[in-house]
Amino acid sequence: MQGIQEEATLKDQPSVYTLGYSDAEARRLHIQGILWNKFSRHLFEDAGITQGMTVLDLGCGTGEVSFLLAGMVGPRGRVVGIDRNAKNLCLAAQGAREFGHNQIEFRQADLNELALAERFDAIAGRAISIYIPDLSEFLTAIHDHLKPGGMVALQEPDLALTEGLAKVGECLPLACKYFNWMRRCFEQNGNHVRIGADLVKAFSETRFSSPRMQISAVASMGQDSFQFEHLAGLARSASPLLAQFGIATAEELDVDTLASRLRAEVAARNSYVFLYALVEIWAKAT
Ligand SMILES: C[S@@+](CC[C@H](N)C(=O)[O-])C[C@H]1O[C@@H](n2cnc3c(N)ncnc32)[C@H](O)[C@@H]1O
């Protein structure tokens, strides 16, 4: 495995990334991987990612998707994970060493200025497009980094859709308030909160053949505490911006008890709550 490249050439991270880079956020990314990897695997299989391929993982974070992809492409394949944050890349490189994934290489790069020398069989990204201001430019850059007939597969939490799902059922007061806070926080920070609709539009402006789309969401009925920890963890990471935007104070959020309060609310009403709904979209380069 190569080390992390280009580190010295990049400036410090902008402070506007919605979830920040705390140790707790790195742990949350790991929990998120446990919750989402089964959906990611299905998506990547549907997109045709298989043994021996070279795959680019966009916004690899601490490496959860890169590790999954490494298993799918096998020892004859190769995965390149890119992210702009050095701390996440170090954790990813450490994980790859521990798992013995010698076919992964991590590089530091900004996805808004994607310019790699290499072309890939497939390009994957999870929870990354929501942070990219110009999706048409992003998809064009992705297209330019694919071999002819190569595949892109993106999997993104749609915060507006998730808020809508919470309202469709019983609209549990705390759960509905929580999903509303989170959607507004990402929206005010300039992220795409209707990423499904925004990606469909962006795909229509680029050279990919008819994209396919589906949605995955896991529901919790109050028993499984780590699912509620995941929801609370997201609020913990976003808490500085939630306060800065005047959306929720630390007292309202009470992040240390948020998971248990959400779980208790769901259990007390024999109800359920959907965790973040993932929009999954994949297409072939023409
Ligand atoms: C929510 S994490 C997702 C990590 C990983 N894809 C996963 O699913 O576990 C988003 C990652 O995208 C990275 N990121 C956000 N904007 C970026 C950009 N413009 N260029 C490169 N990385 C970016 C962040 O540094 C962070 O590590």
The ligand as a Tripos MOL2 file, in Angstrom:
@<TRIPOS>MOLECULE
LIG
   27    29     1     0     0
SMALL
NO_CHARGES

@<TRIPOS>ATOM
      1 C1        -19.7150   11.8520    5.6260 C.3       1 LIG1
      2 S1        -18.0370   11.4990    5.2540 S.3       1 LIG1
      3 C2        -18.2520   10.0080    4.2950 C.3       1 LIG1
      4 C3        -17.0200    9.1330    4.2990 C.3       1 LIG1
      5 C4        -17.1520    7.8300    3.5360 C.3       1 LIG1
      6 N1        -17.5280    8.0340    2.1500 N.3       1 LIG1
      7 C5        -18.1250    6.8870    4.2190 C.2       1 LIG1
      8 O1        -19.2230    6.6720    3.6880 O.co2     1 LIG1
      9 O2        -17.7770    6.3800    5.2910 O.co2     1 LIG1
     10 C6        -17.6590   12.7160    4.0160 C.3       1 LIG1
     11 C7        -16.1790   12.8170    3.6630 C.3       1 LIG1
     12 O3        -16.0930   13.6340    2.4990 O.3       1 LIG1
     13 C8        -14.9480   14.4520    2.5990 C.3       1 LIG1
     14 N2        -15.1350   15.6240    1.7400 N.ar      1 LIG1
     15 C9        -16.1140   16.5440    1.7910 C.ar      1 LIG1
     16 N3        -15.9590   17.4420    0.8120 N.ar      1 LIG1
     17 C10       -14.8530   17.0670    0.1100 C.ar      1 LIG1
     18 C11       -14.1770   17.5820   -1.0250 C.ar      1 LIG1
     19 N4        -14.5840   18.7050   -1.6320 N.pl3     1 LIG1
     20 N5        -13.0750   16.9480   -1.4730 N.ar      1 LIG1
     21 C12       -12.6370   15.8150   -0.8580 C.ar      1 LIG1
     22 N6        -13.2290   15.2750    0.2210 N.ar      1 LIG1
     23 C13       -14.3350   15.8930    0.7040 C.ar      1 LIG1
     24 C14       -14.8470   14.7900    4.0740 C.3       1 LIG1
     25 O4        -13.5190   15.1660    4.3970 O.3       1 LIG1
     26 C15       -15.2970   13.4760    4.7260 C.3       1 LIG1
     27 O5        -14.1990   12.6600    5.0080 O.3       1 LIG1
@<TRIPOS>BOND
     1     1     2 1
     2     2     3 1
     3     2    10 1
     4     3     4 1
     5     4     5 1
     6     5     6 1
     7     5     7 1
     8     7     8 2
     9     7     9 1
    10    10    11 1
    11    11    12 1
    12    11    26 1
    13    12    13 1
    14    13    14 1
    15    13    24 1
    16    14    15 ar
    17    14    23 ar
    18    15    16 ar
    19    16    17 ar
    20    17    18 ar
    21    17    23 ar
    22    18    19 1
    23    18    20 ar
    24    20    21 ar
    25    21    22 ar
    26    22    23 ar
    27    24    25 1
    28    24    26 1
    29    26    27 1
@<TRIPOS>SUBSTRUCTURE
     1 LIG1         1 GROUP 0 **** ****
